[in-house]
Amino acid sequence: MGYGDQQLKDLETTINNTECDAVVIGTPIDLNRIINIKRPSTRVWYDLQEIGSPNLEEVIEEFVKKHRL
């Protein structure tokens, strides 16, 4: 799933109009490469390690059932 042009413009505007000390980018792509962030920013990475139950698959299955998707 990607970002459309208007979504990128809106995201850039929102970030740049937000009063903050720094922006933490936790998206799969580096947003600094596609929008102009005028705040100090850093990119973080993460891994998901499932321990026990419910796991991600179970949570999604329950959500899909509950919302009849």
N, C-alpha and C positions, 0 to 999 in steps of 0.2 A: 504494500500500500504506500503510495507516494503522496507528495504534497502538490496541490494545484497551484497555479500562479497566484490566485487571489488568497489562498491559504498562507502561502509564503509571505506575501505582502502584509497580511493581517498579523501573522506571527512576529514579523520584524517590527512592525509598529507597536505591538503589545509589549514586546521585550524592551524596546528602546524607550517607551513611555512609562515603564515601571521603575519606581524608585527602589534601587537595590544596590548592594555593594558589589555583587558578582552574580554571574549566571552560570549554573551548572548544567551542562548539556549531557543528557543521559539517553539520547536517541541513537538508533543504530547507525545513523550517518552523522558526520560532523556538520552541524548547522552553519558553522562559520564559513563553510565552503559555498553555501548557497544563499545566505542572507547576510546583511551587514549589521552585526551586533556591535553597538556602540558602548557596551559595558565590558568590564573585565570578565573573561569567561574561561572556563576549563571544561574539558570533556572527560567523562568518567565511563568506565566499562564495568560490566557486572556479569556474573554467571548465576544461573538458577540451579540450586541443588535441592531436590525434593527429599524431604526426610519424613517418612510416615504418611499418614492419611489425614485429611484429604490431600491428594496431589493435584497438580494443575489440570490433568485430564479429567479427574472426577469433578472438580469445581466447574469446569466448562460444560461437561455433560449435564450437571444439575441445572446450570443456568439455562442451557438450551431447552431442557425439559420444562422448566418453570415458565419460560417465556414462549414456549411452543414455537421455537425457531427451527 
